[in-house]
Amino acid sequence: MEKAAETKGTRFLCLHGHFYQPPRENPWLEAVGREPSAEPDHDWNRRITKECYRPNAAARLVDDKNRVLRLRNNYEDLSFNFGPTLLHWLSANEPWVVDKLVEADRRNVERWGSGNALAQAYNHMILPLANRRDKETQIVWGIEDFRHRFGRLPEGMWLPETAVDPETLDIMAEKGLRFTILAPHQAARWRFVDRDDPWREASDGSIPTGRAYRYRCSNGKDLAIFFYDGAIARGIAFERLLEHSSKLLAAVQDAFRRSQAQEGEPWLVHAATDGESYGHHFKFGDMALAAAFQALETDQEIRAIPYSAFLERFPIRAEVEIVPNTAWSCAHGVGRWHTDCGCSTGAHPRWNQKWREPLREALNWLADRLAAHFEAALDRLVRDPWAARNDYLRVVLDREGETRPFIQRHQRRELNAEERLLLLELLEMQRAALYMFTSCGWFFDDVSGIETRIILSHACRALELLRRTGGPDLEPDFAARLEKAESNVREYGTGADVYRTWVKPQAVSACLVAASIAMEGMALKAECRVRIHSFSYLPEQQITVSEHPVPCQAWCGSVTDRRTGRREKVLLALVHFGGLDFRCSTAVPESDRDWDRLLHALKGGAEEGTSGLVRAMDEVLGEDSLSLSDILEEPRLRIARHLAQDSLAFYTEFQKRYFYANKSLLWSLRQWGIELPADVQDSIRRVLEQEVVEVFQSFLTGVGDDAVEMQADNGDFRYRMVMARLGALRDAFSSWGLLTELSQATRCLIRAMNKKMIEAATGESRHIETVLQLAAIADVLHVSPRDWWVTTNWYALAGSPGLARWARRFDPQLARLRSVDRLLHCRFLDAFHP
């Protein structure tokens, strides 16, 4: 579409979503641990992805019977930014979402010549409270992360909490950014620049929000600022505009009626909110948003447009001065992130936030000392330590490909291995130092909150790296300063207690990594893994000392931190007492003789029995030991699931034998009206469902290259036998008076349908036939595979060229394909094959 056609008219709309989560990863592992408050999900990243980030990439548009008509990628219509640390997590755990974000931005570039994605200052630091060096790194890292993921340089940048000061805007303009978005109350005064016009006061939030304003930086550069419509933003965030698309559209129309546009002036109604409003804060908010944008497609007066495209097409007519040190979420400047200003979530009205100030002071004190050590230690190794830090994100994004070129770019001379290790550990120390100031640490109500613990964990990591790189041990002094940060919950004590109780135990040592790998290897009777999160393991010795009276193994290997290259040798011995009862002792060997000494002691102890083994471990490796509950979460859960399988299989087999041994008796009791005990009914249900699963799995096993021969309509014997058996089992549930819930079978069916739908997009007949057979199985079993991914994958398949070719040849009337639409309560075929 031509640009002139795109900008016909004077009414434009832009809704911006700020999508963000704090960096929840354990700083040692670079992996997110379990967060019980997010249950039933593993952690808040996963929960909010399920409720918001993923649904907005395929939002459902439905008819009056709630049938899904089509899916809409809301990210194509929104202006958006995703926090770089969140994008890092999504790239590793939900790459499909990231692909949809990049695709949305690319389509806007194709349509407008400008993308709709914005960068963000890196880890959501409140920039007015930061020194110039940290501001610069945050902005540079935000730009580089954006370039890495979207393949272009950003035009705009979101400031965390829209917190702003003149120095931040100066740096943004220096780095080539063109615009940012602020709240209306952050404008001090404005005036038109295309005529003789006086300054107009606006600190009360009265600035007309429908145009871009030029901000003149102190360095002579300009930056455009958009001040969003406060009424719409407030309505989305707090006044339930997302209950229905009609409410959102009515608010947009009202904003145009409130317009202060000059005659013929293009006017942009725009609002900025937390992106999590669309689905997480408000269930189905993603659907309301999609329906609103769908309705706007037929509106002849209002056109959705990205900020950058609006800025490109319409010259700036006014300039502005800002109110410095302000933010969108604090009525007291930026007090929410360093004082007891009165701003809080409101969840605990009697609590205070006096802890904010000593927390900020403690972290500022630590950051200053980390900076001094960083600068002094690196001055002899690199030309400019702070330039190296600004460039370091390229290494974080691609450690294997960028580490060596990075060192070559910045070194004063050729560095040896020890110096390279020092350089990388100091840079990791600085990364942790930046993460210490992530805004969420102050935003909520108490120093014991999960977000505050997150920033303190990065402080703990920075202190560890300070010691490793030859710096002083500042942890006692740091903890003493945290004593002044008192919790509102008496039993939690102070920030120092929070640090000791919840933060320090998160630290991961080489010994813990080795113990986790060894315990997993022993329990699973498998080769040890060579990588776990940010560490790798190289086994050197592994010996089974005894199998009786208890299994005992001795290990020796090296653990390497893949971020820095630090390598540590670990000696360990472990015994398995049965079930989930393990004991592992570890030590860092002082010489090669320690291995021989350990083996000698263990062999002697084995002759004495279990107590002798334990005593030998204590004598050589020390009395401290690790149990299964102490090791890293991922291997711990793998071990627990593996060991539980035998027990669960035994229980299932017992139920099956009981049922078939007493089937005649149980059936007679039912026929005579004698109610079976609830636990017996549950056993029967489990046995029948297990048979359903086994029959279904046998069907999947038989679906291979000869799948076409199993088509239902050609009378294939095997397929008909599977369907007959499943039908008989379904009837058995009814005969026994049991509900046909089949949760396990439904999960198996959902997994199979997702897999086969993805494969079927190629257009191969055998895969499409299998999808249809799976739909028929769901119908026979009376189960509904209405899973989010199944619907999403069916939409992609329904619109694929491969399915269109297949339908023309094998199902021109779409009779068979419509069975899938009906099963999933969709009308996708109406959209793609009218």
N, C-alpha and C positions, 0 to 999 in steps of 0.2 A: 504494500500500500504506500502511496506517495505521502511524503511528509506533509505537504500542503493539505491533503485530505484528512490526515490524522489530526491536525490542529484547527480544523474548521470550527468556528464558534468561539465562545468566550468563557464557557463553564468547564472547569476541569476538576478532577478528584484524584487525590493520592492518599492512601491509608498506609502508614508505616508501622511495621511490626518489629519490635526490638526483642529478638529471641536470645535468651542468655541463661546459662547456669554457671555457678562458680566452678572452678577446677576441683572436682571432687576426688580426683585420683590420689591415692597414697603416694607421697612424694618419692618414696624409695622404689615402689613397684611400677609407678605410672599406670595403675589399674584402680578402678573404683571398687571399694569393698562394700559389703552388705550394709544397707541402711535400714534398720528395722522400722523406722517411721514411714518408710515408703511401701510397706507391705500392702498387698500381696506381691509387689514387684521387688526385685533385688535391691534397687536403688532408685533415687529420684530421677536420674537421667533416663533410665529405662521407662519409668512410669510416665514421665512427661513426654517422652518420645511416643509412647503408645497413645497418649491422650491428645497430643497436640502436633508435634513435629511431623510425624508420619501421616496423620489424617489430613493435614493441610496440603500435602502433596497429592492427595487423591480424594478430595472432599466429595461427599455424596450429594447429588441433586436428585430429589425424589418427587413422585407424583402424589396425588391426594390419597392414594392407598399405600403410601410409604414404600413403593417399589422404586428401586434405584434406576434412574434414567440414564445418567452418565456420571463420569467423574471429572473433577476440575482441579487443576493444580493451582491452588490459591497463590502460590509464590510467583506465578506469572503476572498476577494482577496487583499484588501488594508491592509496596516498596519495603525492603527488609534488610536487616543485618543480623547475622548470627555471630555470637561471641566466638573468637578464634579458639579458645580452649574447649568450648562446646563442639565446634566443628572438628577439632582434633579427635574428640571422643566419638562423634558420629561417624567419622571416616573409618574408624576401626571397628565400630559396632553396628552402625546402620548406614552403610555406604549408599544404599538405595536412596535415602533421604538426601544425601549430599549430591548425588547425581541429579535429582529433581531440582535442587536449588541451582546448580550450575546450568541445567537445561533452561530453567525459567529466565535466568539472567541473559543467557545467550539469545533466547527468542526475543527478548526486549531489545537487545543490541541490533538484531536483524530488523526489527520493526521500527525502532526509533533512532537507531544510531547511537543509543546510550543504554546502558544496563540499568536495572532497577535494584541491584544489590549494592549495599554500602559496606564499607569497612567499619571496624570498631577498634578503639584504643585497646590494646591487647588483652590484658587480664582484668579489665573492669576496675582499674584503680581510679580513685577520685583525684583527678589531675590538679585542681587548684591546691590541694594539700601536698602535692609532690614537688620535689626540686626539679630544676630544668632538665638535668640529665635523665631523670626517670620519665618525665613527660616525653622527652624526645624518643627514648627507647620504646615507650608504649605506643607512640604514633608510628614510628618506623616499623616496629614488629607487626602492628595492625595492618599496615600497607603491604608488607611482604607476605604475610599470611594470606591476605586477600588475593594478591597476584598469584601465589602458589596454587590456590584452589580454583579461582575463577579465570585464570589465564589472561588477565588484563589488569591494568592499574585502576584503582578506585577513583571515582570523582568526588564522592562524599564520604564522610566519616561520622559515625555515631559516637558521641562522647558519653562515657558511663554516667548514668543518672542525669544526663545533660549538664553535668557540672562543668562550669566554664570560668575562665579568667583570661585576660588579654594575652598573657604569655603563651597559653595553650593555643589560642587562635593564631598567634604569630608563627608558632612552630608548624601548625597545620598548613598555613599558606606557604611557608618555606619548603615544605615537602611536596608541594604540588597539588594539594587537595583544593577543591573548588567550593564546597559548601558543607554545612552541617545543619542540624535541626535543634531548635531550642523551644522552651515553654514560653508562652506570651509574657509572663511576669519577669522574664529575664531580659527584656528590652527596657532600656532606660529612657531613650527618646529617639525620635525619628523625624525625617523630613524628606520631601521630594528633591531630587537632584536635577530634574529637567526644567526647573523654573526657580525663580527667587522665592524661597519658602522658609519660614521660621522653623526652628526645632519644636517638636511637639512632645510633651511629657507622656511617658507610657509605662512607668514603673508600676502602675496599678493593674497592668495586664491588658490595657486597652488598645494595644497596637493592632492595626488591621492585619489579619493573618493571611490574606489571600494572595500576597505577592512576595517575591524574594527581595531581600534588603542587602545592600552592599555594606560590609564592615571594613573599615580602613585600619589595617594593622600598623603597629608602630614601626615595622620594618619597611613600610612603603608598599606592601602587597595588599591585595584585596581578597576578601572571602565573602561568599554569599551565605546568608542565614535565612532559613525558613522558620517562622514562629508558628507552631501548630495551633489549630482551633481547640481551645481548652474545653469548650462545651461538648464537642463530639468525643474527645479523648476521655473526659470524665464520664460521659454516658457509656462508652464501651467498657471502661474499667470498673465502674461502680454502680451504674444505673440501669443495667440489664438491657442495653440496646441490642445485645446479641441473642435475646430470646427469640426474635424472629427477624428475618431480613427486612420486613416492612418497617420495623422500628428504626433500623439503621438507615434505610433509605429516606425515611421521613426526617431524620435528624440531618441528613445531608441536604435535603431540600430546604429545611429551615435555615441551615447555614448560608445557603445562597440568598435566601430572603433577607438575612442579616448582613449581607455583603456591603462593604464600604467601597466598592469598586468605582473608579471614575468611569465616565461614559466611554464605552468601547474597550475598557481595560480587561484583558484576560484575567480571570479570577480563579484561584486554586483553593478549593476547600480541601483541607488536609488535616490529618490527626496522627499523632504518634502514641502508641501504647505498648505495654509489654505484649510480645507476640503470644505469650502463654495464655492470654485472654481467649484466644481462638481455639478452645477445646479443653484446656486444662483448668483454668479458672472458671470457665463457663462451658459446661458440657454441651456439645453440638454447636458451639460457637463457630467451628470451622464450616459447618453446613450453612449456617446463617450468612456467613461471609460469602461463601460460594454462590448462594442464591441471590445475594445482593449484586454481585458482579455479573451474574448471568442476566439479571433484569436490566442492568445498565447497558448491556449489549444492544438492546432495542431502544434505548433512550436516545433521542435525536439531539438532545441539548447538552448532556453531560458526558464527558469522555474521561476515562481513567488514564493517567499519564504518570510516568516516573518523574521524580524531582529533576534529575539531570536533563531530561528531555524538555521539561518546562523551562528550565534555566537556559537551555540552548536556543529555544525558539523565541523567547520573549525577553527583550532587554530589561535590565534592572532600572527602575525609575526612582528608587528611594534608598536612603542610607540610614544606618542605625548605630547607636551606641548601646553597649550592653551594661547590665548590672553585674559587676564582677563577683566571683565567689558565690554563685547561686546554682541551684539544681532543681530538677522537676519534682523531686520527692521530699523536699525539706522546705518548710516555711521559714527557716531561720538561716538562710544561706546554704552553707555546707556543714552546719552544726551536727547533723545526724551522724557524721563519720568522725567526730572527735569530741563532742560534748554531750551533756545531758540536756539537750535543747528542748525536749518535750515531744519530739517526733518518735513514734514507735508503731508497731503493728496494731496496737489497741487490744491485743489478746489478753494482756495482763495489766489492767489499768492502775493497779496499786504498786507496780514495780517502777524502779527508776533505772536510768541508764548512766549512772555516775561512773560505771566501769569503763565507759568509752574513752575518756580522757587518759587515765593511766595506761590503758591498752595501747592507744596511739603513741603515747610518750615512750613506752617500753620498746615498741617496734621502731620508732624513729631513732632511739638511742642505739639499738642493735644495727639498724641499717647504716648509720654513720660509721660505725666501727667495721662493719663488713666492707664498706666502700673504701675506707682507708687501707685495709689489709689488701683488698683486691688491687688497688692502684699501685701500692708499694711492691707487691709480689710480682706483678706483671710488667712493671715498667722496664725491666731488663730483658723481657722476653718478646714483647710486642711493641710496635711503634706507637700505638694509641690504645690503651686498655678500653676506653669507653667506646671508641669506634669499633673495636672488636666485639664488645657486647652488643652494639646496635646491629652488627652483621651476624650475630650468633644464631638468630632464629633460623637461618638457612640450614644450619647444622641440625637443629631440633627437628626440622621438617624432613630431613633426609640425611640421617647420620652416616649411612654407608657411603653415600655418594658425595657428601659435602665436607666431611671432616678434614680430609687431607688438603683439598683446595683452600679451605678456610684458613688452616694453619699456614699454608704457604703465602696466602695473601697478607697475613698480619705479622708474621714472625720477623724479628730484627735480624736473625741469623738462623741457620739450620738448627732446629731443636732436637735434643736427644729424647729417648723414650720417657725418661723421668720428667723432663720439662714439658713434654706434651701432656702427660698425665696431670701435672700441676695446672697447666693452662685450662684444660677441660674441666677439672674439678672447681677451679675458681669461677669459671663461667657458669657452671651448674649452681654454684653458691649464689651467684648474682641472680640467676633465674628464680631460685627459691626466695631470694630477698624481694624481688618484684612481686611474687605471688603472695607474700606476707601482707600486702596492702590491698588485696582484693576487697572490694567495697562491702560485700555481704557480711564480712566479719564484724561490722559495726551496725548493720542495718536493723537487725532484729532485737529482741527484748532482753537477752541475758548473755553474759560472758560464757555461760556453759552451753550455748546453742551450737548446733552442728556446724554452722558456717564459721563461727569463731574458732572452733576446734580445727577447721580446715586451714585457716591462715596460721594458726599456731603450729600446725604440723609442718608447714613450710619453714617457719622459724626454726623448728627443731632440726630439720634437714640442713638448713644454712649453718647452724651452729656446729653440726657434725662436720660439715665440709670445711668450716673455718679451722677446726682443730686438725683435720687431716692435712691441710695445706700449710701447716706451720704456724697458725694463728693461736691466740690465747684461748683458754677455756672460759667463755663468757656466760655459760649456762647458769651458774649460781647467781651472778649479778642480774641476769635477765629474769630469772624466776623471782628474785627479790623485788624487782619492779612490778611484776605481775601480782604480787601480794596486795597491792593497792587497788586492784580491780576486783571489787567484792561482788559476788553473785547475789541475786535476789532469792536464791534457794539456799537456805542455811546449810543443808548437808553438803552442798557443792563447794562451799568455802569461797576461795578466791580464784583469780586467773591462774595463780601458781598451782593450786590444787587441781584445776582443770587440766593444766599442762602435764602434771605428774600422773594423774589418774587415767586420762583419756588419750593424751597426745604421745607421750613417751613410749607407751607400749606399741605404738604403730611402727616404730623404727624397725628396720629389717637389716639384719647382719648377714654376712656370708655364711655363718654357721647355720642360721635359720633357713636360708635358701637350700643349703646342702642337706639339712635334715629333712626338709619337705620333699625334696626329690628322692632321697633314699627311702623314706617311709612309703612313698607312693610306689616306688619300684618294687619294694618287698611285698607290699599288700597286693599289688596287681600281678605280681610275678612276671614283670615285663622289663624290657630294656629301659634304663633311666632316660628321662627326657633331657635334652641338651639345652633347652631354653625355657624360662619361666618369667614372663613379663619382661622387665628390663635387665634380667640377668641371664647368663649362660653358664652351663656346667660342663666341665671336662673331666670324666672319670679317669683315674690313674690306676687304682686298685679297687677290687670289689670281691670279697671272699665270703662264702658261707662258712661260718665257723662251726655251727652245729645245727641240727634239726631237732634234737632232743636234749634236754627235756622241753626246751622251747626253741623256736627258730632264732638264730642269732647271726647277724652279718656285720662285717667290718668294711668300711669304705674310706677311700682317700681320693680326693679330687680337688679341682680348682674352680672357684666361683669368680666370674668376671662381670663387672658392671659394664654393660655394653655402651653406656653413655660416655663413660670416661676412660674405659680400658683398665681400671684398677682390678688387679687379679690377686686373689687370696686363696691359699691352700687350706683345706679343712680336713680334719681327721674325725671319724665318727664311728660309733658302734650302736647297733639298735637290736632290740629283742621284741618279739611279738608274743604276748601272753595269751592271745586268743581274742576273737571278736574285735572290738575297737580299742583294745588295750595294748598300746605300744609304749616303748620307752627308748628314747634316743639321747645319747650323750655326745657332745661335740667339743672339739678344741682346735686351736690353730697350732700346728706342730712347730716345735722349735728346731728340730733337726730330722733328717731322714731316719734316724734310729728310733724315733717315736712310733713309727709304723710297726717295726719288728717288736718293740716293747708291748704295743697294744695286742698284737696277735698272740704273743707268748702268754700274756695275762689272761686273755679270753679263752685260750685253749685249756689253760690250767683251771680257770673258773668253771668251764663246761664240765669238767670231770667231777666237780663238786655239786653240780646241779644249778638250778635257777638262781639261788642266792649267791653262788660263786660267780656266776656271770655278772650279776648286778654289782657285786663287790669289785670285780675286776674293772668294770667300766668306771666306777667311782674313783678307783685308785689311779687310773691312767688319765682319764679325761675330766675328772672333777665330779662333784656330787650333784651339780645342777643338771637337770635333764628336761627333755621335751616330751610331751604326750601328743596324741593326735589332735587334741583341742588347741595345742600351742602352735601348730605349723600353719603355713599359708592357706588361705581359704580354698582356693581352687583345688589343690591336691587333696586337702582334707575332705572335701565333698565327694571327689572322685573315689576316694578310698571308702567312705561311708556307703556310697551307693553300691559299689562293687561288693562289699562285704555283706550288705543287706540283701543282695539278690538271692543268695542261697537260702537265706531264712524265709524270704517271701515266696520263693519257688516251692519250698517245703510246705508252707502253709496252703498255697494254692493246690498243690497235689493232694494234701490231706483232705481239703474240702471236696475235691473231685472224687476221691475214693469213697468218701463218706456218702456222697450223693448217689453214686452208681451202686454202691453196696446196699443202700436202703431205699432205692428209688421206688420200688414196688410198694413198700410200706408207706412211704411219704405220700405217694399218689393216692393210696387208699384212704389215708387220713383226710386228705383234701377232698376226695370224692364224698366222704361221709360227713363233711361239714365241720371237721375238727381243725381248728386254726393252728397252723404251724408256728412254732416260736419264731420271733423276729430274726434271731441269729441264723436259724436254719433257712429262712427265706432269703436272707442276705447271701448265704453260702450258695444256694441254688442260682441266684441271680449272677453271682461271680462266675460260677462254673459255666453257665450258658453264655455269658458274655465272652469268656475266654475261648469258648468254641467258635463264637462269631469271629473273634480276632484271628484265630488259627485258620479258619476257612478263608477269611479275607487275605491273610498273608500268603496263603497258598495260591490264591488268584494272582497276587502281585508277583510272586516268584515265577509264575508261568507266563507273565507278560514280557516277552522278549522280542526277538526279531520276527517270530512267527505270530505276533499279536493280531495281525490282520485276519489270521485264520480263526481267531476267537470272536469274531463279530457276532453279536446277538442275532442279527437278522439272517444269517446264513445257516442257522440251525446247528452251530458248533456244539458238539456234545459236552465238552469240558465246561464251557461257559454256562450252558444250561444247567449242568449239575451244580456248579457253584451257586447260581441263582436259586435253584431249588432248595439246596441245603440251607442257604441263608433265610429263605422264606419259611422253611420248617422251623428254624431256630426262633425266628420272630414269633411264629405261632405258639411255640413252646412257652415263651414269656407270658403270652396271654392265657394259655392253659393253666399255668401255675399261679395266675393272678398277680403277676409282677409287672411293674412299670418298665417300659422299654426305654430306659435312659441311655444305656450304651455309651457312656462317656469315654471309655477307653477305645472302643471301636470308632467312635466319632473322631477322636484325635488322630487315629491311624488313617482314617479316610481323608481328613483335612490335609495331613502331610502328603498323602499320595496325590490328591487333586492339585495341590500347589506345584508339586514336582512335575506332574504330567502336563499341566497347563503351560508351564514355562517351556517344556520340551515341544509341545504341540504348536507353538508360535512359528516354528520352522515350516509348518504346512504339511509335515509328513503324515500320511494317512493313519499309520499305526498309532501314533501318539494321540491324534484326534479321536480315533475309535476308543482308545483307552479312557480318555476323558468322559466320553459318552457312557461307557460301561460303568465307570465309577459313579456317575450321576444316577444310573439305573440301580446300582447297588444301594445308594443312599435312599432311593425311593422305596426299594423293597424292605429295607430295614426301618423305614419311617424315621430316619434321623436327618437332621438339618445341618449341613456343613457350612453354615453362614458365618464363616470366619472372615475377618477383615482382609487377609491376604488372598483368600480364595476369590472373593468378589473382585479385588483389585487385579489379580492375575486373569480372571475371566474377562474383565474389561479389555485388558491388553490383547488377549487372544481373540476376542470378538471383533476387534478392530484391525486385526493383522491381515496383511495381504495373503498370507498362507492359508488362513481359514477361509477367506473369500474364494480362493481358487478351489479348495476342497469342496466348499458348499456348492459351487457351480456344477461340479462333477457328480457328487454323491448325495447332496441334500438340497436340491434347488428350491424346494418349498420351505426349507429351514425347519421342517417338522421335528427332526431329531435334535437339532441344536436348541430349539426353543425349550426342550425339556430341561436344559441347564439353566436357562433364564428363569423358568418357573421355580426350579429347585432353590435358586439363590435369591428369589424375589426381586428380579431385575427385569429391565426392558432394554438391554444393551443392543440386541439385534435390531430393534426398531430404529435405533440411531445409526447403526453402521450398515444395515441392509434394509432400507425402507422399501 
